[in-house]
Amino acid sequence: MRIMAYGRNLEVLHPLLEQYSVQIDTANPELIISYGGDGTLLGAEREFPEVPKCPIRDSQSSQKCKHHDERSVLDALFSGQLHTTELIKVEGRHENGDTRTCGINDVVIDRKNQASAIRYRLWINDLLYARHIVGDGIVLSTPFGSSGYYRSITHSLFTLGLGLAFNNATEAVNHLVIEQTSKITVEIVRGPAIMFADNDPRREHLAEGDRVVLSRASSRAKVVGLDIFRCPECYWLRHHHKRPLVPLANV
């Protein structure tokens, strides 16, 4: 099998890979091991969208349970024990152009000027949903991405469909979970605004009058061993293990 490793601290991973019957190939890999955290997986999918990914958390930056160290995950991978999950992706594109941005987690329309809100109109499946919304922006999320930015706005999760979150909207609009086949059209009434996906540093600039369409992407992300990557015990260790105690202030 032709393998490519992607991420930081690869000097830890490469010696382990040499112990298996694999070929390191950065030109035409059959599988990419994203070595790091969630952001590393997002970046690997963005740069190599057609190649399956096996995400492994970096031991130098993440606490992991005893069952999911690097060698254990590699053993399971190369012995065919790991399942492949296909994750839906979302995209944003200009209504009258070819410019697209695509992500596993979400597509975000946000204010460009941090001191000023944006104003926009919103259609869902070509039906006007909101004539005028003032706020920081809007997020279209996948179920996989609902534990990220979507959750920080809505304090909720979902497992089916697409999630639509309104960031700091002044109007009485609540977050929505809609069908995966839904199409959301956003018209910028007052900008400037930006559009981006996941942790992509690139930004699409949106001006007053621009319309963008947010929807499910035609492609999917193939992830091998997703259940290990999102192990609840590993999650607990990363966020709670050896957390320093902060003494209460004297009353």
Summary of the structure (lengths in Angstrom):
residues: 251
radius of gyration: 20.4
end to end distance: 63.0
largest distance: 63.3
contacts: 770
relative contact order: 0.18
helix: 20%
strand: 39%
